[in-house]
Amino acid sequence: AIKCWHSLIQTMIDLPAPIIVSIRSLAYGGAYELALAGDIMIAEEGAKNGLPETTLGVMPGGGGTQTLPRRVGLPLATRMILRGEIVKAETPWVDEIVENPTKRVLELLATPEKLQKRKRDPMVYSFSDKAMAAAEILKARLYWLFKRRERIPESFKLAKKTIYEGNQKGMFPGLDIEFNNIVATFETSQAQERIRRFLEGEKLIRIPE
C-alpha cells in the first residue's frame, strides 16, 4: 500500500502541469501528505493540518518526510513530524488562506500562465538550519516527556534519520529511504500497541482548538 501511495506521489510531482490543492476543515496524516505533493496549496479559513503519525508510534510514510521539509524548511518540518503536530493552516504550512477556496482555485486556473511547478531539489543544510533543527529535536523530546507525559516513541530516531538523510538526496531516492524506515517503525512493539489503542477508540491524536 505504501509503494502504491509513493507511486501516486511521484506521478503528481512528475506531472508537467501545476497541481492546485484545496484544504477544507482538516487535513492530517495522509490527507496532508497528498496535499504536500501538490504545487499550490489553498486552505479555508480556520482549517487545520498536520502529521500526527508519531502519536501512533510510527512516522509519516506518504511522502511527508520529504515534501514537508522542502516546503517549510528543516527546523519547522522537524518540529511538526517529531511532535506529531496538528496546527492551524497558515503560511508556510500552506500557500494561501482564503474564505472560499473553490473561488480562489478558479481564479488561479483563469491565469494558468502564472502557475509554476514547485521545485523539490535536494536540500543543503546551513549551519543555522542544523542548529535550529537540533533545538527542535530537543524540544520535541521534552514535549513528549513533560507535555504529553509519555515515553518518546521508538520511531523518533527513524523519523529524524529519514528527514535528515532523505532530503539531502533527490525526491525519489528520499522516498525510498522513507519507505524502508516506515516499514521498520511498524515492526516496533510501541507502534503495534499505539495503533491497537487508536483502533479501539482511544484518542491519541490531539487536535488544537
Beta strands, then each sheet from edge to edge (+ up, - down):
strand 1: 20-23
strand 2: 26-28
strand 3: 40-44
strand 4: 48-50
strand 5: 86-88
strand 6: 96-98
sheet 1: 1+ 3+ 6+
sheet 2: 2+ 4+ 5-
end
